[in-house]
Amino acid sequence: MLVIDWNDFIGGDSRPTFPAPLAITIGVFDGLHLGHRSLIRRILDEPGCLATAVTFRQNPLKSIRPNGFAGDIFPLERKLSLMEELGVGLVVLIDFSREFGMMNGRDFIELLLVRHKVKLIALGADFRCGHGLDVGAEGIREFALAKGVETWIAPPVMDGGRPISSSRIRQALASGHVDEAERLLGGSGKPKPADERGDS
């Protein structure tokens, strides 16, 4: 699995070239729970494409709301290891910064689509990006369609009648329900208890 920085991915003449079009999914992917895995399965299933995950070196909440950030479910090294185990071929890591946080969502998606040949974007139904979270999955679908790129919006993955999410996993860990968190993570490994995650 190739891991590159966002700035290298979008760089000018020095940006890398890839042997196939990209099938991309985008997200924080903290913990790589069963919902995340449905996105990864979709990009892996796109024929003739390089399965690509665009994610963050550190959770943006650590910068945006440091006092309310409960810590990562898994460290970056574990997240990358799981992505490789699942078959992801390329990971693009974003270093979240004030400058990056000021970019609107349309500009972010356009950078993804114009710098390399992209065939598919796979997103969660609640995905939003850009300054002030100004664009959501449906808006991205319309914009990408105009560029000739398909967007697949994943239905929520449910457990016990409730959607699986990183927030739900954090709540389970905070309540001491480690078994529930492990179930929602789909066997990704043992998450850190709430009192050990801190500012990791």
Biotite code that builds the C-alpha atoms (Angstrom):
import biotite.structure as struc

atoms = struc.array([
    struc.Atom([0.000, 0.000, 0.000], chain_id="A", res_id=1, res_name="MET", atom_name="CA", element="C"),
    struc.Atom([1.318, 3.435, -0.976], chain_id="A", res_id=2, res_name="LEU", atom_name="CA", element="C"),
    struc.Atom([0.878, 6.257, 1.552], chain_id="A", res_id=3, res_name="VAL", atom_name="CA", element="C"),
    struc.Atom([1.416, 9.832, 0.337], chain_id="A", res_id=4, res_name="ILE", atom_name="CA", element="C"),
    struc.Atom([0.787, 13.334, 1.660], chain_id="A", res_id=5, res_name="ASP", atom_name="CA", element="C"),
    struc.Atom([-2.072, 15.452, 0.326], chain_id="A", res_id=6, res_name="TRP", atom_name="CA", element="C"),
    struc.Atom([0.325, 18.142, -0.900], chain_id="A", res_id=7, res_name="ASN", atom_name="CA", element="C"),
    struc.Atom([2.225, 15.555, -2.924], chain_id="A", res_id=8, res_name="ASP", atom_name="CA", element="C"),
    struc.Atom([-1.040, 14.156, -4.296], chain_id="A", res_id=9, res_name="PHE", atom_name="CA", element="C"),
    struc.Atom([-2.194, 17.537, -5.601], chain_id="A", res_id=10, res_name="ILE", atom_name="CA", element="C"),
    struc.Atom([1.306, 18.881, -6.365], chain_id="A", res_id=11, res_name="GLY", atom_name="CA", element="C"),
    struc.Atom([2.135, 20.417, -9.712], chain_id="A", res_id=12, res_name="GLY", atom_name="CA", element="C"),
    struc.Atom([4.536, 18.744, -12.108], chain_id="A", res_id=13, res_name="ASP", atom_name="CA", element="C"),
    struc.Atom([5.956, 16.601, -9.291], chain_id="A", res_id=14, res_name="SER", atom_name="CA", element="C"),
    struc.Atom([2.693, 14.884, -8.409], chain_id="A", res_id=15, res_name="ARG", atom_name="CA", element="C"),
    struc.Atom([2.756, 11.096, -8.749], chain_id="A", res_id=16, res_name="PRO", atom_name="CA", element="C"),
    struc.Atom([1.145, 9.155, -11.557], chain_id="A", res_id=17, res_name="THR", atom_name="CA", element="C"),
    struc.Atom([-0.893, 6.011, -10.982], chain_id="A", res_id=18, res_name="PHE", atom_name="CA", element="C"),
    struc.Atom([-1.342, 2.935, -13.174], chain_id="A", res_id=19, res_name="PRO", atom_name="CA", element="C"),
    struc.Atom([-5.166, 3.039, -13.075], chain_id="A", res_id=20, res_name="ALA", atom_name="CA", element="C"),
    struc.Atom([-8.060, 5.424, -12.437], chain_id="A", res_id=21, res_name="PRO", atom_name="CA", element="C"),
    struc.Atom([-8.853, 6.013, -8.785], chain_id="A", res_id=22, res_name="LEU", atom_name="CA", element="C"),
    struc.Atom([-11.876, 4.832, -6.825], chain_id="A", res_id=23, res_name="ALA", atom_name="CA", element="C"),
    struc.Atom([-11.846, 7.147, -3.808], chain_id="A", res_id=24, res_name="ILE", atom_name="CA", element="C"),
    struc.Atom([-13.460, 7.190, -0.407], chain_id="A", res_id=25, res_name="THR", atom_name="CA", element="C"),
    struc.Atom([-13.021, 10.127, 1.961], chain_id="A", res_id=26, res_name="ILE", atom_name="CA", element="C"),
    struc.Atom([-13.310, 10.378, 5.729], chain_id="A", res_id=27, res_name="GLY", atom_name="CA", element="C"),
    struc.Atom([-11.640, 10.490, 9.117], chain_id="A", res_id=28, res_name="VAL", atom_name="CA", element="C"),
    struc.Atom([-12.064, 6.688, 9.397], chain_id="A", res_id=29, res_name="PHE", atom_name="CA", element="C"),
    struc.Atom([-11.415, 6.693, 13.128], chain_id="A", res_id=30, res_name="ASP", atom_name="CA", element="C"),
    struc.Atom([-11.575, 3.049, 14.186], chain_id="A", res_id=31, res_name="GLY", atom_name="CA", element="C"),
    struc.Atom([-12.532, 1.704, 10.743], chain_id="A", res_id=32, res_name="LEU", atom_name="CA", element="C"),
    struc.Atom([-15.909, 0.444, 11.936], chain_id="A", res_id=33, res_name="HIS", atom_name="CA", element="C"),
    struc.Atom([-18.369, -1.624, 9.904], chain_id="A", res_id=34, res_name="LEU", atom_name="CA", element="C"),
    struc.Atom([-19.799, 1.462, 8.207], chain_id="A", res_id=35, res_name="GLY", atom_name="CA", element="C"),
    struc.Atom([-16.343, 2.497, 7.039], chain_id="A", res_id=36, res_name="HIS", atom_name="CA", element="C"),
    struc.Atom([-15.722, -1.013, 5.777], chain_id="A", res_id=37, res_name="ARG", atom_name="CA", element="C"),
    struc.Atom([-18.772, -0.798, 3.495], chain_id="A", res_id=38, res_name="SER", atom_name="CA", element="C"),
    struc.Atom([-17.169, 2.219, 1.803], chain_id="A", res_id=39, res_name="LEU", atom_name="CA", element="C"),
    struc.Atom([-13.877, 0.406, 1.401], chain_id="A", res_id=40, res_name="ILE", atom_name="CA", element="C"),
    struc.Atom([-15.630, -2.638, -0.069], chain_id="A", res_id=41, res_name="ARG", atom_name="CA", element="C"),
    struc.Atom([-17.269, -0.392, -2.647], chain_id="A", res_id=42, res_name="ARG", atom_name="CA", element="C"),
    struc.Atom([-14.013, 1.125, -3.881], chain_id="A", res_id=43, res_name="ILE", atom_name="CA", element="C"),
    struc.Atom([-12.402, -2.323, -3.934], chain_id="A", res_id=44, res_name="LEU", atom_name="CA", element="C"),
    struc.Atom([-15.274, -3.590, -6.099], chain_id="A", res_id=45, res_name="ASP", atom_name="CA", element="C"),
    struc.Atom([-14.843, -0.923, -8.784], chain_id="A", res_id=46, res_name="GLU", atom_name="CA", element="C"),
    struc.Atom([-13.202, -2.765, -11.700], chain_id="A", res_id=47, res_name="PRO", atom_name="CA", element="C"),
    struc.Atom([-9.882, -1.562, -13.048], chain_id="A", res_id=48, res_name="GLY", atom_name="CA", element="C"),
    struc.Atom([-9.401, 1.075, -10.347], chain_id="A", res_id=49, res_name="CYS", atom_name="CA", element="C"),
    struc.Atom([-6.880, 1.782, -7.627], chain_id="A", res_id=50, res_name="LEU", atom_name="CA", element="C"),
    struc.Atom([-8.743, 1.709, -4.287], chain_id="A", res_id=51, res_name="ALA", atom_name="CA", element="C"),
    struc.Atom([-7.869, 4.999, -2.607], chain_id="A", res_id=52, res_name="THR", atom_name="CA", element="C"),
    struc.Atom([-8.676, 6.355, 0.868], chain_id="A", res_id=53, res_name="ALA", atom_name="CA", element="C"),
    struc.Atom([-8.310, 10.080, 1.542], chain_id="A", res_id=54, res_name="VAL", atom_name="CA", element="C"),
    struc.Atom([-8.063, 10.655, 5.280], chain_id="A", res_id=55, res_name="THR", atom_name="CA", element="C"),
    struc.Atom([-6.357, 12.707, 7.981], chain_id="A", res_id=56, res_name="PHE", atom_name="CA", element="C"),
    struc.Atom([-3.098, 12.238, 9.807], chain_id="A", res_id=57, res_name="ARG", atom_name="CA", element="C"),
    struc.Atom([-4.880, 13.532, 12.930], chain_id="A", res_id=58, res_name="GLN", atom_name="CA", element="C"),
    struc.Atom([-8.595, 13.873, 13.565], chain_id="A", res_id=59, res_name="ASN", atom_name="CA", element="C"),
    struc.Atom([-9.597, 17.456, 12.597], chain_id="A", res_id=60, res_name="PRO", atom_name="CA", element="C"),
    struc.Atom([-11.579, 17.713, 15.846], chain_id="A", res_id=61, res_name="LEU", atom_name="CA", element="C"),
    struc.Atom([-8.270, 17.790, 17.679], chain_id="A", res_id=62, res_name="LYS", atom_name="CA", element="C"),
    struc.Atom([-7.650, 21.213, 16.093], chain_id="A", res_id=63, res_name="SER", atom_name="CA", element="C"),
    struc.Atom([-11.222, 22.458, 15.787], chain_id="A", res_id=64, res_name="ILE", atom_name="CA", element="C"),
    struc.Atom([-12.507, 21.506, 19.256], chain_id="A", res_id=65, res_name="ARG", atom_name="CA", element="C"),
    struc.Atom([-9.450, 20.467, 21.303], chain_id="A", res_id=66, res_name="PRO", atom_name="CA", element="C"),
    struc.Atom([-11.270, 20.674, 24.652], chain_id="A", res_id=67, res_name="ASN", atom_name="CA", element="C"),
    struc.Atom([-14.010, 18.360, 23.441], chain_id="A", res_id=68, res_name="GLY", atom_name="CA", element="C"),
    struc.Atom([-11.830, 15.870, 21.574], chain_id="A", res_id=69, res_name="PHE", atom_name="CA", element="C"),
    struc.Atom([-12.036, 12.494, 23.305], chain_id="A", res_id=70, res_name="ALA", atom_name="CA", element="C"),
    struc.Atom([-9.019, 10.985, 21.559], chain_id="A", res_id=71, res_name="GLY", atom_name="CA", element="C"),
    struc.Atom([-8.634, 8.559, 18.676], chain_id="A", res_id=72, res_name="ASP", atom_name="CA", element="C"),
    struc.Atom([-10.287, 5.156, 18.775], chain_id="A", res_id=73, res_name="ILE", atom_name="CA", element="C"),
    struc.Atom([-7.203, 3.740, 17.044], chain_id="A", res_id=74, res_name="PHE", atom_name="CA", element="C"),
    struc.Atom([-3.835, 5.424, 16.385], chain_id="A", res_id=75, res_name="PRO", atom_name="CA", element="C"),
    struc.Atom([-2.881, 6.276, 12.809], chain_id="A", res_id=76, res_name="LEU", atom_name="CA", element="C"),
    struc.Atom([-0.546, 3.279, 12.523], chain_id="A", res_id=77, res_name="GLU", atom_name="CA", element="C"),
    struc.Atom([-3.396, 0.870, 13.309], chain_id="A", res_id=78, res_name="ARG", atom_name="CA", element="C"),
    struc.Atom([-5.738, 2.631, 10.886], chain_id="A", res_id=79, res_name="LYS", atom_name="CA", element="C"),
    struc.Atom([-3.202, 2.334, 8.074], chain_id="A", res_id=80, res_name="LEU", atom_name="CA", element="C"),
    struc.Atom([-2.499, -1.297, 8.921], chain_id="A", res_id=81, res_name="SER", atom_name="CA", element="C"),
    struc.Atom([-6.206, -2.139, 8.753], chain_id="A", res_id=82, res_name="LEU", atom_name="CA", element="C"),
    struc.Atom([-6.613, -0.337, 5.439], chain_id="A", res_id=83, res_name="MET", atom_name="CA", element="C"),
    struc.Atom([-3.761, -2.361, 4.003], chain_id="A", res_id=84, res_name="GLU", atom_name="CA", element="C"),
    struc.Atom([-5.266, -5.598, 5.352], chain_id="A", res_id=85, res_name="GLU", atom_name="CA", element="C"),
    struc.Atom([-8.589, -4.726, 3.701], chain_id="A", res_id=86, res_name="LEU", atom_name="CA", element="C"),
    struc.Atom([-6.877, -4.201, 0.333], chain_id="A", res_id=87, res_name="GLY", atom_name="CA", element="C"),
    struc.Atom([-6.639, -0.419, -0.035], chain_id="A", res_id=88, res_name="VAL", atom_name="CA", element="C"),
    struc.Atom([-3.883, 0.381, -2.525], chain_id="A", res_id=89, res_name="GLY", atom_name="CA", element="C"),
    struc.Atom([-3.348, 4.106, -1.903], chain_id="A", res_id=90, res_name="LEU", atom_name="CA", element="C"),
    struc.Atom([-3.853, 6.320, 1.160], chain_id="A", res_id=91, res_name="VAL", atom_name="CA", element="C"),
    struc.Atom([-3.655, 10.103, 0.909], chain_id="A", res_id=92, res_name="VAL", atom_name="CA", element="C"),
    struc.Atom([-2.969, 11.745, 4.298], chain_id="A", res_id=93, res_name="LEU", atom_name="CA", element="C"),
    struc.Atom([-4.100, 15.297, 4.979], chain_id="A", res_id=94, res_name="ILE", atom_name="CA", element="C"),
    struc.Atom([-2.369, 17.353, 7.668], chain_id="A", res_id=95, res_name="ASP", atom_name="CA", element="C"),
    struc.Atom([-5.318, 19.409, 8.878], chain_id="A", res_id=96, res_name="PHE", atom_name="CA", element="C"),
    struc.Atom([-4.368, 23.074, 9.256], chain_id="A", res_id=97, res_name="SER", atom_name="CA", element="C"),
    struc.Atom([-6.080, 26.441, 9.550], chain_id="A", res_id=98, res_name="ARG", atom_name="CA", element="C"),
    struc.Atom([-5.444, 27.042, 5.862], chain_id="A", res_id=99, res_name="GLU", atom_name="CA", element="C"),
    struc.Atom([-6.893, 23.671, 4.864], chain_id="A", res_id=100, res_name="PHE", atom_name="CA", element="C"),
    struc.Atom([-9.888, 24.252, 7.142], chain_id="A", res_id=101, res_name="GLY", atom_name="CA", element="C"),
    struc.Atom([-10.727, 27.479, 5.258], chain_id="A", res_id=102, res_name="MET", atom_name="CA", element="C"),
    struc.Atom([-11.100, 25.658, 1.927], chain_id="A", res_id=103, res_name="MET", atom_name="CA", element="C"),
    struc.Atom([-14.676, 25.255, 0.756], chain_id="A", res_id=104, res_name="ASN", atom_name="CA", element="C"),
    struc.Atom([-15.926, 21.771, -0.001], chain_id="A", res_id=105, res_name="GLY", atom_name="CA", element="C"),
    struc.Atom([-16.366, 22.287, -3.730], chain_id="A", res_id=106, res_name="ARG", atom_name="CA", element="C"),
    struc.Atom([-12.733, 23.374, -4.111], chain_id="A", res_id=107, res_name="ASP", atom_name="CA", element="C"),
    struc.Atom([-11.562, 20.355, -2.115], chain_id="A", res_id=108, res_name="PHE", atom_name="CA", element="C"),
    struc.Atom([-13.528, 17.928, -4.276], chain_id="A", res_id=109, res_name="ILE", atom_name="CA", element="C"),
    struc.Atom([-12.396, 19.669, -7.442], chain_id="A", res_id=110, res_name="GLU", atom_name="CA", element="C"),
    struc.Atom([-8.758, 19.181, -6.428], chain_id="A", res_id=111, res_name="LEU", atom_name="CA", element="C"),
    struc.Atom([-9.454, 15.472, -6.015], chain_id="A", res_id=112, res_name="LEU", atom_name="CA", element="C"),
    struc.Atom([-11.096, 15.210, -9.421], chain_id="A", res_id=113, res_name="LEU", atom_name="CA", element="C"),
    struc.Atom([-8.828, 17.336, -11.614], chain_id="A", res_id=114, res_name="VAL", atom_name="CA", element="C"),
    struc.Atom([-5.366, 16.279, -10.440], chain_id="A", res_id=115, res_name="ARG", atom_name="CA", element="C"),
    struc.Atom([-5.827, 12.577, -11.241], chain_id="A", res_id=116, res_name="HIS", atom_name="CA", element="C"),
    struc.Atom([-8.269, 10.456, -13.203], chain_id="A", res_id=117, res_name="LYS", atom_name="CA", element="C"),
    struc.Atom([-11.071, 9.462, -10.824], chain_id="A", res_id=118, res_name="VAL", atom_name="CA", element="C"),
    struc.Atom([-13.847, 7.046, -11.745], chain_id="A", res_id=119, res_name="LYS", atom_name="CA", element="C"),
    struc.Atom([-15.757, 6.781, -8.459], chain_id="A", res_id=120, res_name="LEU", atom_name="CA", element="C"),
    struc.Atom([-16.218, 8.565, -5.132], chain_id="A", res_id=121, res_name="ILE", atom_name="CA", element="C"),
    struc.Atom([-17.782, 6.552, -2.283], chain_id="A", res_id=122, res_name="ALA", atom_name="CA", element="C"),
    struc.Atom([-19.194, 8.539, 0.640], chain_id="A", res_id=123, res_name="LEU", atom_name="CA", element="C"),
    struc.Atom([-21.258, 8.007, 3.755], chain_id="A", res_id=124, res_name="GLY", atom_name="CA", element="C"),
    struc.Atom([-24.753, 9.502, 3.618], chain_id="A", res_id=125, res_name="ALA", atom_name="CA", element="C"),
    struc.Atom([-23.866, 11.982, 6.384], chain_id="A", res_id=126, res_name="ASP", atom_name="CA", element="C"),
    struc.Atom([-20.527, 13.013, 4.856], chain_id="A", res_id=127, res_name="PHE", atom_name="CA", element="C"),
    struc.Atom([-19.854, 16.754, 4.779], chain_id="A", res_id=128, res_name="ARG", atom_name="CA", element="C"),
    struc.Atom([-16.684, 18.689, 4.049], chain_id="A", res_id=129, res_name="CYS", atom_name="CA", element="C"),
    struc.Atom([-15.331, 22.174, 3.513], chain_id="A", res_id=130, res_name="GLY", atom_name="CA", element="C"),
    struc.Atom([-15.276, 25.328, 5.606], chain_id="A", res_id=131, res_name="HIS", atom_name="CA", element="C"),
    struc.Atom([-18.342, 25.289, 7.811], chain_id="A", res_id=132, res_name="GLY", atom_name="CA", element="C"),
    struc.Atom([-19.122, 21.827, 6.386], chain_id="A", res_id=133, res_name="LEU", atom_name="CA", element="C"),
    struc.Atom([-20.596, 23.666, 3.417], chain_id="A", res_id=134, res_name="ASP", atom_name="CA", element="C"),
    struc.Atom([-21.144, 20.704, 1.091], chain_id="A", res_id=135, res_name="VAL", atom_name="CA", element="C"),
    struc.Atom([-22.666, 17.270, 1.691], chain_id="A", res_id=136, res_name="GLY", atom_name="CA", element="C"),
    struc.Atom([-22.765, 13.970, -0.144], chain_id="A", res_id=137, res_name="ALA", atom_name="CA", element="C"),
    struc.Atom([-25.673, 14.906, -2.448], chain_id="A", res_id=138, res_name="GLU", atom_name="CA", element="C"),
    struc.Atom([-24.005, 18.180, -3.431], chain_id="A", res_id=139, res_name="GLY", atom_name="CA", element="C"),
    struc.Atom([-20.809, 16.301, -4.202], chain_id="A", res_id=140, res_name="ILE", atom_name="CA", element="C"),
    struc.Atom([-22.780, 13.831, -6.325], chain_id="A", res_id=141, res_name="ARG", atom_name="CA", element="C"),
    struc.Atom([-24.142, 16.654, -8.501], chain_id="A", res_id=142, res_name="GLU", atom_name="CA", element="C"),
    struc.Atom([-20.737, 18.302, -8.865], chain_id="A", res_id=143, res_name="PHE", atom_name="CA", element="C"),
    struc.Atom([-18.935, 15.030, -9.609], chain_id="A", res_id=144, res_name="ALA", atom_name="CA", element="C"),
    struc.Atom([-21.557, 13.998, -12.173], chain_id="A", res_id=145, res_name="LEU", atom_name="CA", element="C"),
    struc.Atom([-20.833, 17.158, -14.131], chain_id="A", res_id=146, res_name="ALA", atom_name="CA", element="C"),
    struc.Atom([-17.194, 16.007, -14.217], chain_id="A", res_id=147, res_name="LYS", atom_name="CA", element="C"),
    struc.Atom([-18.156, 12.520, -15.407], chain_id="A", res_id=148, res_name="GLY", atom_name="CA", element="C"),
    struc.Atom([-17.415, 10.875, -12.038], chain_id="A", res_id=149, res_name="VAL", atom_name="CA", element="C"),
    struc.Atom([-19.846, 8.490, -10.343], chain_id="A", res_id=150, res_name="GLU", atom_name="CA", element="C"),
    struc.Atom([-20.690, 9.027, -6.673], chain_id="A", res_id=151, res_name="THR", atom_name="CA", element="C"),
    struc.Atom([-21.899, 6.131, -4.524], chain_id="A", res_id=152, res_name="TRP", atom_name="CA", element="C"),
    struc.Atom([-23.584, 7.147, -1.271], chain_id="A", res_id=153, res_name="ILE", atom_name="CA", element="C"),
    struc.Atom([-23.579, 4.320, 1.256], chain_id="A", res_id=154, res_name="ALA", atom_name="CA", element="C"),
    struc.Atom([-26.732, 3.467, 3.160], chain_id="A", res_id=155, res_name="PRO", atom_name="CA", element="C"),
    struc.Atom([-26.202, 3.475, 6.930], chain_id="A", res_id=156, res_name="PRO", atom_name="CA", element="C"),
    struc.Atom([-24.927, 0.207, 8.408], chain_id="A", res_id=157, res_name="VAL", atom_name="CA", element="C"),
    struc.Atom([-27.201, -0.648, 11.316], chain_id="A", res_id=158, res_name="MET", atom_name="CA", element="C"),
    struc.Atom([-26.716, -2.509, 14.573], chain_id="A", res_id=159, res_name="ASP", atom_name="CA", element="C"),
    struc.Atom([-29.560, -3.004, 17.011], chain_id="A", res_id=160, res_name="GLY", atom_name="CA", element="C"),
    struc.Atom([-31.760, -0.632, 15.018], chain_id="A", res_id=161, res_name="GLY", atom_name="CA", element="C"),
    struc.Atom([-29.233, 2.215, 15.241], chain_id="A", res_id=162, res_name="ARG", atom_name="CA", element="C"),
    struc.Atom([-26.630, 3.374, 12.716], chain_id="A", res_id=163, res_name="PRO", atom_name="CA", element="C"),
    struc.Atom([-22.999, 2.538, 13.434], chain_id="A", res_id=164, res_name="ILE", atom_name="CA", element="C"),
    struc.Atom([-20.777, 5.600, 13.849], chain_id="A", res_id=165, res_name="SER", atom_name="CA", element="C"),
    struc.Atom([-17.538, 6.638, 15.498], chain_id="A", res_id=166, res_name="SER", atom_name="CA", element="C"),
    struc.Atom([-19.580, 8.757, 17.937], chain_id="A", res_id=167, res_name="SER", atom_name="CA", element="C"),
    struc.Atom([-21.553, 5.691, 18.984], chain_id="A", res_id=168, res_name="ARG", atom_name="CA", element="C"),
    struc.Atom([-18.332, 3.746, 19.534], chain_id="A", res_id=169, res_name="ILE", atom_name="CA", element="C"),
    struc.Atom([-16.932, 6.569, 21.661], chain_id="A", res_id=170, res_name="ARG", atom_name="CA", element="C"),
    struc.Atom([-20.120, 6.617, 23.723], chain_id="A", res_id=171, res_name="GLN", atom_name="CA", element="C"),
    struc.Atom([-19.866, 2.861, 24.246], chain_id="A", res_id=172, res_name="ALA", atom_name="CA", element="C"),
    struc.Atom([-16.257, 3.185, 25.387], chain_id="A", res_id=173, res_name="LEU", atom_name="CA", element="C"),
    struc.Atom([-17.090, 6.094, 27.704], chain_id="A", res_id=174, res_name="ALA", atom_name="CA", element="C"),
    struc.Atom([-19.806, 3.924, 29.286], chain_id="A", res_id=175, res_name="SER", atom_name="CA", element="C"),
    struc.Atom([-17.436, 0.983, 29.696], chain_id="A", res_id=176, res_name="GLY", atom_name="CA", element="C"),
    struc.Atom([-19.196, -1.108, 27.019], chain_id="A", res_id=177, res_name="HIS", atom_name="CA", element="C"),
    struc.Atom([-16.015, -2.312, 25.341], chain_id="A", res_id=178, res_name="VAL", atom_name="CA", element="C"),
    struc.Atom([-17.726, -5.433, 23.937], chain_id="A", res_id=179, res_name="ASP", atom_name="CA", element="C"),
    struc.Atom([-20.238, -3.270, 22.065], chain_id="A", res_id=180, res_name="GLU", atom_name="CA", element="C"),
    struc.Atom([-17.442, -1.094, 20.680], chain_id="A", res_id=181, res_name="ALA", atom_name="CA", element="C"),
    struc.Atom([-15.542, -4.167, 19.507], chain_id="A", res_id=182, res_name="GLU", atom_name="CA", element="C"),
    struc.Atom([-18.673, -5.498, 17.782], chain_id="A", res_id=183, res_name="ARG", atom_name="CA", element="C"),
    struc.Atom([-19.249, -2.223, 15.931], chain_id="A", res_id=184, res_name="LEU", atom_name="CA", element="C"),
    struc.Atom([-15.593, -2.203, 14.888], chain_id="A", res_id=185, res_name="LEU", atom_name="CA", element="C"),
    struc.Atom([-16.082, -5.609, 13.273], chain_id="A", res_id=186, res_name="GLY", atom_name="CA", element="C"),
    struc.Atom([-13.068, -7.323, 14.765], chain_id="A", res_id=187, res_name="GLY", atom_name="CA", element="C"),
    struc.Atom([-10.607, -4.511, 14.051], chain_id="A", res_id=188, res_name="SER", atom_name="CA", element="C"),
    struc.Atom([-8.950, -5.062, 17.393], chain_id="A", res_id=189, res_name="GLY", atom_name="CA", element="C"),
    struc.Atom([-9.389, -3.822, 20.933], chain_id="A", res_id=190, res_name="LYS", atom_name="CA", element="C"),
    struc.Atom([-9.978, -0.054, 21.135], chain_id="A", res_id=191, res_name="PRO", atom_name="CA", element="C"),
    struc.Atom([-8.462, 2.010, 23.896], chain_id="A", res_id=192, res_name="LYS", atom_name="CA", element="C"),
    struc.Atom([-10.750, 2.502, 26.902], chain_id="A", res_id=193, res_name="PRO", atom_name="CA", element="C"),
    struc.Atom([-11.988, 6.086, 27.281], chain_id="A", res_id=194, res_name="ALA", atom_name="CA", element="C"),
    struc.Atom([-9.571, 6.882, 30.126], chain_id="A", res_id=195, res_name="ASP", atom_name="CA", element="C"),
    struc.Atom([-6.554, 5.822, 28.012], chain_id="A", res_id=196, res_name="GLU", atom_name="CA", element="C"),
    struc.Atom([-7.334, 7.580, 24.715], chain_id="A", res_id=197, res_name="ARG", atom_name="CA", element="C"),
    struc.Atom([-6.748, 11.162, 25.767], chain_id="A", res_id=198, res_name="GLY", atom_name="CA", element="C"),
    struc.Atom([-4.816, 13.299, 23.300], chain_id="A", res_id=199, res_name="ASP", atom_name="CA", element="C"),
    struc.Atom([-3.315, 10.560, 21.180], chain_id="A", res_id=200, res_name="SER", atom_name="CA", element="C"),
])
